[in-house]
Amino acid sequence: MALSVWDALAIGSKTVTYAATLNAAGAAWFLRYCHGLLVEAHRRRIRRIVFALAVLSLCGGAVQLLITAGSMRGAAAGMLDGSLLHLAWQAGAARDNAVRAAGLLLVAVGMLSQRPAWFAMLGAAMAATSFAWTGHARLLEADISPFLLGVHLLGAAFWLGALAPLLIVSGHGDISRIAAPTARFGAAAIYVVAGMMAAALWLLSLLLGGVAQLWSSDYGRIALCKLGFVAVLLCCAAFNKLRLTPRLLAGDAGAVSSLRTSLQLELMLGVLILAATAALTTIAGAPALD
Ligand code: HEM
């Protein structure tokens, strides 16, 4: 599979848009369900991060549009061609960008109150699921596929978006202030991650159309790569939940630096997973759609 410069640019900008959107949504939820457990300084930092990620997400969407127009012409001049930009907008960018922007606006406004407002949670869900408005899942005959992708995206945002806030929280000098939000996230994450994975595996089976496609198609091979990264991420998450959280709850200060290292590793793996996903949805056609 030959990768053009336009493909590489499209994958890069999509990865940034995924990362910014899912992290903004998940961090907004984290701020609400852990609000009472956080000190004001940490709440302020998380709020600032949510705002910055919302802006980055919108910029990422705009850059993606420019790159799509440029790739249609096969030259940078295409990025400034109004008719190509219009075509790219109508070809699929319109609905998901509009839903994402509306969701992020709700998040930003809802973040202004002391405890994030309920409509900010709704906005975060709109932004996270905006990717389900276009793409392979929409083209499948099975009506359930956009729903499965929506569930998958909500779970991915919940998981990924809690990592940066937890990293911030882990800088607190009082271990009980670290242990409580980590335990609260971990208790919910078990169910959320299980639901997210079930929806994702179901969707993958629909898009592949057969197990053999996992190794015989480009789509399957990229999906295998993604599954490999997810497996390592799951190991880190299990280590946090089963080993580090009980030590934190018992007041063991030695667990804090391990938690920070594990969270940083999880964030890096998150970027790799999103890059693999961007490749999956940009350069590989789903076998079931051939
Ligand atoms: C068991 C693990 C997972 C499986 C089987 C899986 C599978 C899938 C599949 C089949 C799609 C649809 C791709 C397409 O439209 O062709 C998808 C989309 C997506 N996945 Fe996953 N995934 C998994 C874990 C994750 C994780 C942990 C993250 C985040 C860190 C993630 C982020 C995404 C995103 C952002 C999309 C949206 C792509 C789009 O439609 O634009 N996935 N996933």
Residues whose N, C-alpha, C, O or C-beta is under 5 A from the ligand:
A	BS01	HEM	Y18 F131 T134 G135 H136 A137 A156 L160 M197 A200 L201 L203 L204 V230 G270 I273 T277 L280 T281
